[in-house]
Amino acid sequence: MFRSMNRLFLPLLISLAFHSAYAVSNADGGVTDQYTVSVVSAVPNNPKPLRIHCQSVDRDLGYQILNTGEDFHWSFRLNVSYTTRYYCYFWWDSKDKRFDVFDSYTVIDKSQKQTPFASYWSVRPEGFYLSNGNATWEKEYDWA
């Protein structure tokens, strides 16, 4: 009985091992598409420049100070479960805001459709704008 079960389960276990290795290699710089998020400051430096802090569940990108016209960008690949999410905190003048700058379920639809996929955020005095390929801008959020 055990011999026949071993003959049956051994190929299944080998197949699962290869599938798991393939999924992990795709998530860690393998063959999945690369995504880039860019945040550019379009707010005046007075009284102070824009400050941001971006992170995901497992990756902290640190605090950044952006003067007018400067940008901060990073690239990544989706995690194995395709639930990658990055959010940022923004501070400028007396205003602050927090929101998801990348959510694999929603932002991909609004991002550039060509590879590599890219999301461009413009932070302005009146709010936050998302671009499709850095050409057309749509307001997504107000500061308040």
C-alpha positions as a printed NumPy array, in Angstrom:
array([[  0.   ,   0.   ,   0.   ],
       [  2.754,   2.489,   0.951],
       [  4.675,   1.773,  -2.263],
       [  1.718,   2.6  ,  -4.453],
       [  1.021,   5.777,  -2.458],
       [  4.674,   6.827,  -2.728],
       [  4.565,   6.369,  -6.498],
       [  1.499,   8.531,  -6.638],
       [  2.548,  11.295,  -4.26 ],
       [  6.209,  11.635,  -5.208],
       [  5.48 ,  13.176,  -8.652],
       [  2.877,  15.429,  -7.029],
       [  5.362,  16.654,  -4.406],
       [  8.029,  17.275,  -7.044],
       [  5.523,  19.214,  -9.138],
       [  4.499,  21.343,  -6.136],
       [  8.143,  22.054,  -5.3  ],
       [  8.837,  23.298,  -8.835],
       [  5.668,  25.392,  -8.823],
       [  6.625,  27.007,  -5.492],
       [ 10.153,  27.757,  -6.7  ],
       [  8.739,  29.346,  -9.864],
       [  6.318,  31.541,  -7.883],
       [  9.067,  32.751,  -5.539],
       [ 11.45 ,  33.517,  -8.406],
       [  8.733,  35.573, -10.101],
       [  8.171,  37.652,  -6.97 ],
       [ 11.83 ,  38.319,  -6.234],
       [ 13.016,  39.931,  -9.445],
       [ 12.027,  37.075, -11.719],
       [  9.905,  37.402, -14.791],
       [  6.951,  39.425, -13.434],
       [  6.457,  42.942, -14.719],
       [  8.336,  45.753, -13.043],
       [  6.412,  48.687, -11.582],
       [  7.688,  52.178, -10.847],
       [  6.102,  54.865,  -8.693],
       [  7.279,  58.484,  -8.97 ],
       [  6.278,  61.361,  -6.709],
       [  7.174,  64.868,  -7.855],
       [  6.841,  68.028,  -5.808],
       [  4.962,  70.885,  -7.452],
       [  4.504,  72.855,  -4.236],
       [  6.508,  75.963,  -3.305],
       [  9.457,  75.506,  -0.958],
       [  8.119,  78.254,   1.305],
       [  7.496,  77.952,   4.151],
       [  9.112,  74.485,   3.856],
       [  9.627,  71.911,   1.095],
       [  7.431,  68.828,   0.741],
       [  8.198,  65.968,   3.142],
       [  7.128,  62.406,   2.402],
       [  7.462,  58.972,   3.953],
       [  6.588,  55.96 ,   1.782],
       [  6.458,  52.285,   2.648],
       [  4.833,  48.924,   2.091],
       [  4.136,  46.19 ,   4.601],
       [  7.693,  44.883,   4.321],
       [  9.694,  47.754,   2.787],
       [ 10.262,  51.174,   4.376],
       [ 11.559,  53.715,   1.847],
       [ 12.362,  56.279,   4.537],
       [ 11.682,  59.985,   4.851],
       [ 12.34 ,  62.242,   1.865],
       [ 12.442,  66.016,   1.464],
       [ 11.546,  67.207,  -2.024],
       [ 12.12 ,  70.73 ,  -3.253],
       [  9.939,  72.093,  -6.058],
       [ 10.526,  70.039,  -9.208],
       [ 12.353,  67.195,  -7.451],
       [ 11.051,  63.667,  -7.515],
       [ 11.361,  60.467,  -5.536],
       [ 10.823,  57.17 ,  -7.303],
       [ 11.239,  53.462,  -6.692],
       [ 10.724,  50.223,  -8.587],
       [  9.492,  46.832,  -7.487],
       [  7.799,  43.642,  -8.607],
       [  4.475,  42.359,  -7.301],
       [  4.544,  39.921,  -4.405],
       [  3.52 ,  36.292,  -4.852],
       [ -0.113,  36.942,  -3.93 ],
       [ -0.342,  40.085,  -6.137],
       [ -1.388,  42.226,  -3.181],
       [  1.489,  44.716,  -3.267],
       [  0.571,  48.063,  -1.745],
       [  2.63 ,  51.203,  -1.082],
       [  1.333,  54.155,   0.863],
       [  2.837,  57.547,   1.601],
       [  2.464,  60.263,   4.206],
       [  2.788,  63.803,   2.882],
       [  3.487,  67.018,   4.837],
       [  3.583,  70.504,   3.379],
       [  2.933,  73.861,   5.039],
       [  0.256,  73.095,   7.669],
       [ -1.256,  70.284,   5.597],
       [ -0.807,  66.533,   5.745],
       [ -2.264,  63.539,   3.925],
       [ -1.866,  59.761,   3.76 ],
       [ -3.059,  57.467,   0.96 ],
       [ -2.09 ,  54.472,  -1.164],
       [  0.138,  55.565,  -4.029],
       [  0.174,  52.008,  -5.352],
       [ -2.379,  49.278,  -4.783],
       [ -2.131,  46.372,  -7.188],
       [ -5.922,  46.169,  -7.494],
       [ -6.699,  49.799,  -8.293],
       [ -3.659,  51.831,  -9.293],
       [ -2.633,  49.413, -12.03 ],
       [ -5.84 ,  50.311, -13.875],
       [ -4.87 ,  53.983, -13.795],
       [ -1.175,  53.431, -14.521],
       [  0.632,  53.473, -17.794],
       [ -0.426,  50.351, -19.734],
       [  2.942,  49.82 , -21.41 ],
       [  5.765,  47.978, -19.698],
       [  7.416,  48.914, -17.516],
       [  4.281,  50.008, -15.684],
       [  4.56 ,  53.45 , -14.095],
       [  2.502,  55.674, -11.823],
       [  3.361,  59.373, -11.612],
       [  2.075,  61.484,  -8.733],
       [  2.246,  65.273,  -8.772],
       [  1.844,  66.938,  -5.37 ],
       [  0.384,  70.42 ,  -5.813],
       [ -0.944,  73.102,  -3.452],
       [ -4.525,  72.122,  -4.375],
       [ -4.049,  68.346,  -4.122],
       [ -2.628,  65.142,  -5.561],
       [ -2.698,  64.252,  -9.249],
       [ -2.075,  60.907, -10.932],
       [ -0.762,  60.668, -14.466],
       [ -1.201,  58.074, -17.139],
       [  2.258,  57.945, -18.655],
       [  3.164,  61.425, -17.369],
       [  0.992,  63.041, -20.063],
       [ -2.506,  63.635, -18.68 ],
       [ -3.142,  64.399, -15.026],
       [ -6.261,  63.634, -13.031],
       [ -6.879,  64.925,  -9.547],
       [ -7.241,  62.006,  -7.153],
       [ -7.12 ,  63.607,  -3.68 ],
       [ -7.431,  66.923,  -1.902],
       [ -5.156,  67.743,   1.021],
       [ -8.079,  67.642,   3.467]])
